Amino acid sequence: MLRSLKALDGFPIMTSDGLIGKVKDIYFDDQRWVVRYLEVDTGGWLSGRRVLVSPVSIHEVDWTREEVIVKLSRKQVEDSPGIETAKPVSRQHEAALANYYSYPYYWSGPYIWGYTAFPMIADPAIAQSVMQPEHGRQAQSDSSDDDPHLRSKDEVVGYRIEATDDDIGHVDDFLFNDQDWSISHLVIDTRNWWPGKHVLISPARIERVSWNKKQVNVNLTRSAIEQSPEYDERHSTAAEYEEVYRHAHGFSEMPPFTSEQAATRRQGRID
């Protein structure tokens, strides 16, 4: 099911033996458009230290009780590598986190979670093989700028959306699949044109993201966005929205998109 990323803000994180903190922010991969970590504010428990929790650790998001249940103990979290929130999350830190929790490197396999399509360890033998030090060193050396392409949800919310011919609004939220944690849509606030109107745009429509300009360029015209149906999270699902969208634009199906295709398309087009 598709869910709002912003809706996770403030959700308590519950381990097998108690509360460890609340969701402070969310980090996603801007190449494959997948949520990689929840940033947890541990409050007074760890003197305000913030830690990262991977979806691999998540047993369940209880949307009714508004809490995230993880397959960890408080001691595991207490001893885990911390992060400096003022700095980007480095690949070395990700590798240290994966090694600590005995998770395979998601960047070392063909699927969005490495050697699985979902955030899990499917085969301990495979997990062990992709966690060998030489794999970690290779993965780090392959990234010339040491950029794991992780972006803060709080940072990107508010980025301007540029159509091919005009400004169309700004990023207001993201919808993600709560099974594999992939981001399926950006929720765009078009109040620049129409008070309160929201529309959805697939990452497949993104041509370029400029982190310096805080701007997302999409391969849609202003007119195409203007004719898009309104998305209202209170009264419609993303699936219902897509059905209306296809009808409005004369599509038999939504534009095809896979994370791997999008990553390939955007190579060299993210600054």
Rosetta silent file (secondary structure, phi, psi, omega in degrees, C-alpha in Angstrom):
SEQUENCE: MLRSLKALDGFPIMTSDGLIGKVKDIYFDDQRWVVRYLEVDTGGWLSGRRVLVSPVSIHEVDWTREEVIVKLSRKQVEDSPGIETAKPVSRQHEAALANYYSYPYYWSGPYIWGYTAFPMIADPAIAQSVMQPEHGRQAQSDSSDDDPHLRSKDEVVGYRIEATDDDIGHVDDFLFNDQDWSISHLVIDTRNWWPGKHVLISPARIERVSWNKKQVNVNLTRSAIEQSPEYDERHSTAAEYEEVYRHAHGFSEMPPFTSEQAATRRQGRID
SCORE:     score description
SCORE:     0.000 S_00000001
   1 L     0.000  146.079  179.262    0.000    0.000    0.000 S_00000001
   2 E   -86.180  135.391 -177.822    1.142    3.538   -0.723 S_00000001
   3 E  -131.904  161.276  176.987    1.720    5.756    2.294 S_00000001
   4 E   -83.047  133.642  175.033    2.834    9.310    3.002 S_00000001
   5 L   -69.182  -40.018 -178.697    6.429    9.804    4.128 S_00000001
   6 H   -62.617  -27.353 -179.063    5.510   12.936    6.069 S_00000001
   7 H   -64.425  -20.879 -179.554    2.932   10.914    7.989 S_00000001
   8 H   -77.485  -15.448 -178.038    5.808    9.006    9.643 S_00000001
   9 L   -55.066  126.867  176.505    7.144   12.154   11.323 S_00000001
  10 L    84.316   -3.390  177.841    7.086   11.750   15.083 S_00000001
  11 L   -62.001  131.934  173.832    6.122    8.055   15.078 S_00000001
  12 E   -64.688  146.575  175.504    7.597    6.313   18.161 S_00000001
  13 E  -106.633  115.844 -175.595   10.161    3.582   17.405 S_00000001
  14 E  -106.929  124.701  174.259    9.504    0.509   19.534 S_00000001
  15 E   -92.956 -175.524  179.122   12.127   -2.207   20.044 S_00000001
  16 L   -66.428  -18.314 -178.373   11.588   -5.632   21.599 S_00000001
  17 L  -130.966   27.386  173.149   12.171   -4.098   25.036 S_00000001
  18 E   135.031  179.745 -178.384   10.875   -0.575   24.839 S_00000001
  19 E   -75.479  137.934  174.931   10.870    2.846   23.196 S_00000001
  20 E  -113.136  -14.364 -179.407   14.080    4.180   21.658 S_00000001
  21 E   153.763 -161.446 -177.685   12.840    7.489   20.279 S_00000001
  22 E  -130.886  154.929  178.662   10.796    9.064   17.509 S_00000001
  23 E   -65.688  120.960 -179.534   11.155    9.487   13.745 S_00000001
  24 E   -99.138  -42.250 -178.395   12.956   12.778   13.171 S_00000001
  25 E  -156.031  173.968 -179.400   13.678   12.578    9.434 S_00000001
  26 E  -135.297  135.311  178.135   13.855   10.101    6.551 S_00000001
  27 E  -109.523  131.046  178.588   16.697    9.516    4.105 S_00000001
  28 E  -124.249  158.516 -178.864   16.036    8.274    0.590 S_00000001
  29 E   -87.712  118.576 -174.779   18.237    7.213   -2.319 S_00000001
  30 L   -82.701    0.032  174.771   17.942    9.781   -5.130 S_00000001
  31 L   -95.160  -45.836 -179.312   19.068    7.307   -7.808 S_00000001
  32 L  -103.296   -3.379  178.526   16.692    4.441   -7.153 S_00000001
  33 L    53.619   62.554  179.236   14.119    6.463   -5.202 S_00000001
  34 E  -134.688  137.621  174.518   13.977    4.136   -2.208 S_00000001
  35 E   -70.496  125.908 -178.336   13.775    4.983    1.495 S_00000001
  36 E  -104.745  -34.341 -175.871   17.004    3.779    3.102 S_00000001
  37 E  -148.590  148.076  163.535   16.852    4.994    6.700 S_00000001
  38 E   -99.155  131.270  174.144   14.680    6.501    9.378 S_00000001
  39 E   -89.302  124.965 -174.625   16.555    9.020   11.485 S_00000001
  40 E  -108.828  123.813  172.946   15.613    8.481   15.113 S_00000001
  41 E   -87.595  111.913 -175.107   15.809   11.229   17.731 S_00000001
  42 L   -83.994   -1.365  175.920   16.543    9.290   20.924 S_00000001
  43 L    59.503 -139.733 -177.577   15.783   12.261   23.171 S_00000001
  44 L   -74.261  -16.601 -176.491   17.072   12.018   26.748 S_00000001
  45 L   -60.001  -47.226  178.462   17.656    8.264   26.543 S_00000001
  46 L  -115.312   37.041  179.010   20.953    8.638   24.628 S_00000001
  47 L    54.069   39.924  176.143   21.518   12.281   25.499 S_00000001
  48 L    80.160    3.219  179.900   19.895   13.416   22.274 S_00000001
  49 L   -66.247  140.591  179.270   22.073   11.239   20.031 S_00000001
  50 E  -104.780  141.081 -178.861   20.442   10.416   16.707 S_00000001
  51 E  -129.034  162.185  178.277   20.719    7.011   15.081 S_00000001
  52 E  -105.873  137.273  176.221   19.701    5.497   11.757 S_00000001
  53 E  -121.950  124.312  179.212   17.294    2.566   11.433 S_00000001
  54 L   -82.739  149.371  171.952   17.055    0.711    8.133 S_00000001
  55 H   -55.589  -21.738  176.193   13.744   -0.699    6.822 S_00000001
  56 H   -59.844  -30.263 -178.499   15.569   -4.048    7.044 S_00000001
  57 H   -84.000  -11.646 -171.566   15.148   -3.703   10.823 S_00000001
  58 E   -84.136  123.234  175.164   11.453   -2.821   10.661 S_00000001
  59 E   -81.524  -40.867 -176.435    9.012   -5.561   11.589 S_00000001
  60 E  -165.696  144.873  165.498    5.914   -3.452   11.056 S_00000001
  61 E  -103.169  113.922 -179.631    4.604    0.083   10.755 S_00000001
  62 E   -91.170   99.192 -175.543    1.398    0.142   12.780 S_00000001
  63 L   -72.860  -23.733  178.358   -0.554    2.945   11.134 S_00000001
  64 L   -74.048  -45.769  179.042   -3.446    2.579   13.571 S_00000001
  65 L   -85.709   -8.730  179.559   -1.292    2.971   16.678 S_00000001
  66 L    57.440   58.823  176.751    1.060    5.319   14.792 S_00000001
  67 E  -150.460  156.217  178.212    4.282    3.560   15.742 S_00000001
  68 E  -108.636  124.900 -179.565    7.168    1.729   14.087 S_00000001
  69 E  -104.832  123.484 -175.910    8.058   -1.687   15.504 S_00000001
  70 E  -114.712  154.648 -179.407   11.638   -2.820   14.887 S_00000001
  71 L   -90.852   56.090 -177.068   13.412   -6.167   15.261 S_00000001
  72 L  -138.449  164.328  172.241   16.077   -4.713   17.551 S_00000001
  73 L  -106.530  162.157  177.512   16.829   -4.349   21.231 S_00000001
  74 H   -60.809  -35.985 -179.885   17.575   -1.105   23.034 S_00000001
  75 H   -64.782  -41.389  177.762   21.118   -2.356   23.662 S_00000001
  76 H   -59.738  -44.676 -179.543   21.696   -2.923   19.934 S_00000001
  77 H   -67.234  -40.366 -179.002   20.560    0.604   19.170 S_00000001
  78 H   -60.632  -37.752 -176.932   22.578    2.068   22.025 S_00000001
  79 L   -90.480    0.461 -176.601   25.794    0.491   20.707 S_00000001
  80 L   -75.389  156.781  177.198   25.115    1.295   17.036 S_00000001
  81 L   -60.882  132.394  177.175   27.176    3.850   15.069 S_00000001
  82 L   -85.511  176.938  178.285   25.795    7.349   15.517 S_00000001
  83 L  -129.056  153.194  171.523   25.554   10.035   12.843 S_00000001
  84 L   -97.516  106.214 -172.898   26.541   13.658   12.577 S_00000001
  85 L   -67.344  -15.717  179.119   23.337   15.247   11.324 S_00000001
  86 L   -80.432   -9.253 -177.882   25.205   18.330   10.136 S_00000001
  87 L  -119.284  154.256  174.626   27.085   16.226    7.568 S_00000001
  88 L   -62.069  150.206  176.888   25.925   13.995    4.674 S_00000001
  89 L   -74.350  119.516 -176.215   25.719   10.290    5.496 S_00000001
  90 L   -84.739  161.174  176.385   28.867    8.781    4.013 S_00000001
  91 H   -64.142  -35.442  178.443   29.230    5.389    2.344 S_00000001
  92 H   -62.157  -39.588  178.655   31.732    4.464    5.055 S_00000001
  93 H   -67.480  -39.605  177.237   29.120    5.134    7.706 S_00000001
  94 H   -61.221  -42.394  179.781   26.564    3.057    5.803 S_00000001
  95 H   -64.742  -40.793  178.415   29.046    0.187    5.570 S_00000001
  96 H   -63.093  -39.147  179.257   29.791    0.440    9.300 S_00000001
  97 H   -66.786  -44.012  179.416   26.063    0.363   10.034 S_00000001
  98 H   -63.392  -42.208  179.417   25.497   -2.636    7.748 S_00000001
  99 H   -64.587  -40.219 -178.588   28.421   -4.511    9.305 S_00000001
 100 H   -63.063  -43.652 -177.871   27.196   -3.772   12.812 S_00000001
 101 H   -91.113    1.203 -179.159   23.696   -5.101   12.129 S_00000001
 102 L    61.607   43.291  176.021   24.921   -7.905    9.813 S_00000001
 103 L  -103.701  146.696  173.970   23.006   -6.581    6.810 S_00000001
 104 L   -70.114  156.475  177.316   24.168   -6.967    3.211 S_00000001
 105 L   -74.211  120.553 -179.228   25.158   -3.830    1.332 S_00000001
 106 H   -66.171  -21.994 -178.286   22.121   -2.695   -0.660 S_00000001
 107 H   -85.896    1.509 -175.622   24.422   -1.044   -3.211 S_00000001
 108 H  -103.979    8.068 -178.566   26.204   -4.328   -4.026 S_00000001
 109 L  -131.825  177.240 -174.403   23.432   -6.219   -5.812 S_00000001
 110 L   -82.328  -13.041 -176.356   21.135   -5.937   -8.841 S_00000001
 111 E  -105.750  174.200 -173.928   17.922   -5.194   -6.936 S_00000001
 112 L   -67.887  -17.037  174.192   16.817   -2.191   -4.945 S_00000001
 113 L  -117.829   37.462  177.990   17.874   -3.912   -1.719 S_00000001
 114 E    84.965 -102.314 -179.432   21.040   -5.480   -3.073 S_00000001
 115 L  -103.578   12.992  173.747   20.347   -9.166   -3.555 S_00000001
 116 L  -138.820  158.392  178.700   16.667   -8.956   -2.671 S_00000001
 117 L   -87.139   -7.242 -178.309   13.732   -6.899   -3.925 S_00000001
 118 L  -130.423  158.969 -178.786   12.593   -6.211   -0.360 S_00000001
 119 L   -74.244   83.983  179.680   14.364   -5.008    2.796 S_00000001
 120 L  -157.681  167.720  171.500   15.298   -8.384    4.231 S_00000001
 121 L  -104.182  104.201 -174.705   18.108  -10.912    4.365 S_00000001
 122 L   -79.623  -32.672 -175.226   16.848  -13.729    2.174 S_00000001
 123 L  -142.052  111.061 -178.313   19.907  -15.975    2.328 S_00000001
 124 H   -55.097  -33.068 -179.339   22.496  -15.750    5.127 S_00000001
 125 H   -66.360  -43.115  177.486   25.188  -17.188    2.822 S_00000001
 126 H   -65.824  -44.016  179.406   24.627  -14.426    0.272 S_00000001
 127 H   -56.360  -44.219 -179.007   24.455  -11.833    3.028 S_00000001
 128 H   -64.926  -39.554 -176.584   27.804  -13.007    4.400 S_00000001
 129 H   -67.487  -35.915 -178.563   29.449  -12.994    0.976 S_00000001
 130 L   -85.811    0.676  177.374   28.466   -9.412    0.167 S_00000001
 131 L  -103.285    4.173  179.139   29.642   -8.217    3.574 S_00000001
 132 L   -63.312  146.950 -176.951   33.260   -9.261    3.127 S_00000001
 133 H   -52.575  -38.562 -177.985   35.710   -6.370    3.611 S_00000001
 134 H   -64.053  -31.504  176.476   36.842   -6.447   -0.022 S_00000001
 135 H   -66.966  -41.714  179.681   33.256   -5.841   -1.133 S_00000001
 136 H   -63.354  -43.570  179.966   33.014   -2.870    1.191 S_00000001
 137 H   -65.051  -39.717  179.615   36.281   -1.387   -0.045 S_00000001
 138 H   -64.776  -43.510 -179.510   35.271   -1.883   -3.646 S_00000001
 139 H   -61.424  -38.192 -179.642   31.881   -0.296   -3.064 S_00000001
 140 H   -72.647  -40.807 -177.241   33.530    2.704   -1.437 S_00000001
 141 H   -70.774  -23.471  178.754   36.232    3.111   -4.075 S_00000001
 142 L   -69.781  -18.194 -179.487   33.640    2.971   -6.846 S_00000001
 143 L  -101.314  102.659 -172.771   32.177    6.238   -5.596 S_00000001
 144 L   -64.626  -31.862 -178.385   34.656    8.959   -6.545 S_00000001
 145 L  -104.138    9.578  178.662   32.957   11.653   -4.471 S_00000001
 146 L    56.545   32.632 -178.682   31.970    9.321   -1.609 S_00000001
 147 L  -104.349  110.481  179.812   28.329   10.317   -2.188 S_00000001
 148 L   -81.133    7.676  177.344   25.856    7.505   -1.473 S_00000001
 149 L    62.869   35.654  174.800   23.086    9.666   -3.005 S_00000001
 150 E   -94.390  134.787 -179.178   21.135    9.887    0.220 S_00000001
 151 E  -128.030  144.425  178.331   18.838   12.869    0.613 S_00000001
 152 E   -79.467  131.535  175.630   16.865   14.131    3.569 S_00000001
 153 H   -58.760  -42.666 -179.088   13.094   14.179    3.146 S_00000001
 154 H   -63.543  -31.118  178.613   12.919   17.372    5.199 S_00000001
 155 H   -70.496  -43.828 -172.467   15.478   18.978    2.890 S_00000001
 156 H   -79.390  -29.095  174.004   13.694   18.138   -0.369 S_00000001
 157 L   -59.104  125.033 -176.090   10.199   19.086    0.811 S_00000001
 158 L   106.554  -14.313  177.144    9.836   22.637   -0.478 S_00000001
 159 L   -60.311  140.509  177.607   12.003   22.191   -3.594 S_00000001
 160 E   -70.978  144.896  174.465   10.563   24.021   -6.617 S_00000001
 161 E  -106.148  122.082  179.947    9.121   21.954   -9.461 S_00000001
 162 E  -108.783  118.284  171.934   10.011   23.235  -12.930 S_00000001
 163 L   -75.833 -178.802 -179.012    7.986   22.053  -15.924 S_00000001
 164 L   -67.902  -19.026 -176.104    9.494   22.279  -19.404 S_00000001
 165 L  -131.053    1.810 -178.891    8.051   25.773  -19.787 S_00000001
 166 L  -176.520  166.714  173.333    7.338   27.187  -16.325 S_00000001
 167 E   -72.767  137.075 -177.936    7.361   26.837  -12.548 S_00000001
 168 E  -122.026   -0.140 -179.292    4.514   24.565  -11.374 S_00000001
 169 E   139.954 -149.645 -179.353    4.777   24.504   -7.586 S_00000001
 170 E  -148.549  161.109  179.170    6.878   22.704   -4.997 S_00000001
 171 E   -69.877  126.607 -179.504    7.425   19.279   -3.419 S_00000001
 172 E  -110.997  -27.450 -176.543    5.028   18.802   -0.510 S_00000001
 173 E  -168.891  177.683  175.511    5.353   15.080    0.280 S_00000001
 174 E  -133.786  145.798  171.358    6.281   11.644   -1.086 S_00000001
 175 E  -105.875  133.972 -179.284    4.238    8.457   -1.424 S_00000001
 176 E  -128.729  153.964  176.688    6.077    5.200   -0.751 S_00000001
 177 E   -83.357  119.803 -174.501    5.257    1.513   -1.015 S_00000001
 178 L   -78.568    7.254  173.524    5.240    0.127    2.519 S_00000001
 179 L   -94.566  -50.235 -179.445    6.373   -3.313    1.286 S_00000001
 180 L  -110.496   -2.351  177.194    9.647   -2.451   -0.467 S_00000001
 181 L    67.039   20.696  175.008    9.911    1.209    0.663 S_00000001
 182 E   -79.467  145.282  178.798   10.260    2.507   -2.905 S_00000001
 183 E   -87.265  120.507 -175.647    9.024    6.030   -3.591 S_00000001
 184 E   -95.475  -29.998 -176.266    6.262    5.899   -6.193 S_00000001
 185 E  -149.191  150.854  164.107    5.227    9.549   -6.422 S_00000001
 186 E   -96.848  135.053  174.781    6.129   13.072   -5.440 S_00000001
 187 E   -92.878  120.098 -174.069    3.170   15.030   -4.088 S_00000001
 188 E  -107.163  127.277  174.916    3.262   18.486   -5.649 S_00000001
 189 E   -91.494  115.564 -176.973    1.612   21.542   -4.121 S_00000001
 190 L  -102.792   31.260 -176.729    0.560   23.799   -7.018 S_00000001
 191 L   -61.564  -16.552  174.848   -0.729   26.652   -4.867 S_00000001
 192 L   -57.326  -30.020 -179.676    1.391   28.932   -7.062 S_00000001
 193 L  -107.076  -54.469 -173.894   -1.439   28.518   -9.591 S_00000001
 194 L  -123.911  123.261 -178.189   -4.478   27.087   -7.812 S_00000001
 195 L   -55.700  119.645  172.038   -5.020   27.480   -4.065 S_00000001
 196 L    81.441   -3.382 -176.434   -4.644   24.146   -2.335 S_00000001
 197 L   -78.234  134.868  175.704   -4.429   21.893   -5.396 S_00000001
 198 E  -120.456  141.626  175.101   -2.121   18.862   -5.180 S_00000001
 199 E  -132.128  162.827  178.114   -1.067   16.563   -8.017 S_00000001
 200 E  -107.023  141.294  174.936    1.172   13.476   -8.199 S_00000001
 201 E  -130.657  130.941  178.335    4.286   13.113  -10.340 S_00000001
 202 L   -74.971  146.229  172.819    6.184    9.857  -10.826 S_00000001
 203 H   -56.483  -22.302  177.671    9.991    9.870  -10.386 S_00000001
 204 H   -62.980  -20.700 -179.418   10.018    8.586  -13.985 S_00000001
 205 H   -87.763   -4.103 -177.497    9.059   12.134  -15.012 S_00000001
 206 E   -82.114  123.811  177.223   12.092   13.694  -13.358 S_00000001
 207 E   -93.062  -34.675 -175.080   14.717   14.921  -15.796 S_00000001
 208 E  -161.699  142.077  172.872   17.057   16.605  -13.364 S_00000001
 209 E  -119.347  122.169  178.425   17.415   17.443   -9.690 S_00000001
 210 E  -105.438  104.893 -178.121   19.497   20.473   -8.825 S_00000001
 211 L   -72.752  -27.041  178.385   20.469   20.278   -5.180 S_00000001
 212 L   -71.162  -40.271 -179.044   22.230   23.637   -5.379 S_00000001
 213 L   -88.943   -5.819 -176.671   19.166   25.420   -6.762 S_00000001
 214 L    55.392   55.735 -171.927   16.723   23.370   -4.678 S_00000001
 215 E  -144.597  142.348  176.562   14.810   22.562   -7.829 S_00000001
 216 E  -118.833  122.155  177.300   13.327   19.505   -9.597 S_00000001
 217 E   -97.472  131.730  179.830   12.905   19.593  -13.389 S_00000001
 218 E  -120.201  153.790 -178.177   10.226   17.334  -14.908 S_00000001
 219 L   -91.666   49.633  175.987    9.535   16.417  -18.533 S_00000001
 220 L  -129.352  148.662  177.453    5.956   17.697  -18.425 S_00000001
 221 L   -84.725  163.700  175.586    4.530   20.984  -19.643 S_00000001
 222 H   -59.338  -40.203 -178.914    2.641   23.413  -17.453 S_00000001
 223 H   -62.397  -41.246 -179.897   -0.488   22.631  -19.460 S_00000001
 224 H   -63.213  -41.125  178.006   -0.152   18.886  -18.814 S_00000001
 225 H   -68.153  -39.205 -179.343    0.132   19.483  -15.087 S_00000001
 226 H   -61.261  -33.364 -179.127   -2.751   21.955  -15.190 S_00000001
 227 L   -86.154   -4.937 -179.796   -4.969   19.268  -16.752 S_00000001
 228 L   -70.246  145.801  178.032   -3.966   16.643  -14.192 S_00000001
 229 L   -67.445  155.434  178.569   -6.643   15.597  -11.701 S_00000001
 230 L   -77.061  138.707  175.694   -6.395   16.846   -8.154 S_00000001
 231 L  -102.213  125.769  177.762   -4.973   14.450   -5.569 S_00000001
 232 L  -127.190  111.086 -175.354   -6.620   14.540   -2.164 S_00000001
 233 L   -62.549  -19.915 -179.014   -5.179   12.105    0.373 S_00000001
 234 L   -79.640  -23.652 -171.903   -8.434   12.196    2.356 S_00000001
 235 L  -126.163   -3.737 -177.979  -10.602   10.986   -0.530 S_00000001
 236 L  -145.266  151.512  173.342   -8.437    9.151   -3.035 S_00000001
 237 L   -97.725  166.483  178.284   -5.677    6.584   -3.233 S_00000001
 238 H   -62.584  -35.308 -179.695   -2.709    6.827   -5.587 S_00000001
 239 H   -64.549  -43.450  177.420   -4.177    3.945   -7.615 S_00000001
 240 H   -63.831  -39.943  179.053   -7.469    5.795   -8.061 S_00000001
 241 H   -61.472  -44.482 -178.288   -5.558    8.937   -8.973 S_00000001
 242 H   -62.867  -35.840  178.021   -3.549    7.103  -11.642 S_00000001
 243 H   -62.821  -44.527  177.595   -6.743    5.761  -13.210 S_00000001
 244 H   -66.336  -39.229 -179.873   -8.111    9.305  -13.507 S_00000001
 245 H   -61.393  -46.284  179.806   -4.721   10.541  -14.711 S_00000001
 246 H   -61.031  -41.211  179.840   -4.567    7.965  -17.518 S_00000001
 247 H   -66.066  -42.922 -177.739   -8.067    8.887  -18.636 S_00000001
 248 H   -64.748  -33.210 -175.680   -7.350   12.625  -18.547 S_00000001
 249 H  -105.389    3.312  176.210   -4.177   12.271  -20.641 S_00000001
 250 L    73.415   25.505  178.912   -5.307    9.474  -22.938 S_00000001
 251 L   -92.067  140.723  172.827   -2.774    6.936  -21.633 S_00000001
 252 L   -78.075  -23.291  177.050   -3.541    3.221  -21.640 S_00000001
 253 L  -155.703  162.822  177.667   -1.077    2.922  -18.748 S_00000001
 254 L   -67.373  154.453  178.304    1.178    5.096  -16.668 S_00000001
 255 L   -54.597  133.038 -177.547    4.656    5.771  -18.094 S_00000001
 256 L   -62.517  143.052 -178.765    6.831    2.708  -17.432 S_00000001
 257 L  -154.573  129.754  167.596    9.302    3.121  -14.604 S_00000001
 258 L  -129.525  153.120 -179.449   11.740    0.937  -12.761 S_00000001
 259 H   -58.888  -40.179 -177.832   14.269    2.099  -10.215 S_00000001
 260 H   -66.590  -40.781  178.339   17.122    0.663  -12.263 S_00000001
 261 H   -64.118  -41.892 -178.685   15.978    2.426  -15.453 S_00000001
 262 H   -65.548  -39.970  178.938   15.608    5.690  -13.623 S_00000001
 263 H   -61.826  -42.113  179.384   19.059    5.396  -12.077 S_00000001
 264 H   -64.984  -43.379 -178.922   20.561    4.789  -15.520 S_00000001
 265 H   -62.452  -35.594 -172.948   18.639    7.697  -17.063 S_00000001
 266 L   -91.199    2.565  177.525   19.745   10.113  -14.377 S_00000001
 267 L   -58.482  125.925  178.596   23.457    9.316  -14.456 S_00000001
 268 L    80.759    2.498 -178.506   25.234   12.601  -14.963 S_00000001
 269 L  -119.562   19.922  175.558   22.036   14.634  -14.620 S_00000001
 270 E  -120.957  124.536  179.895   22.025   15.251  -10.878 S_00000001
 271 L  -125.859    0.000    0.000   24.027   18.161   -9.491 S_00000001
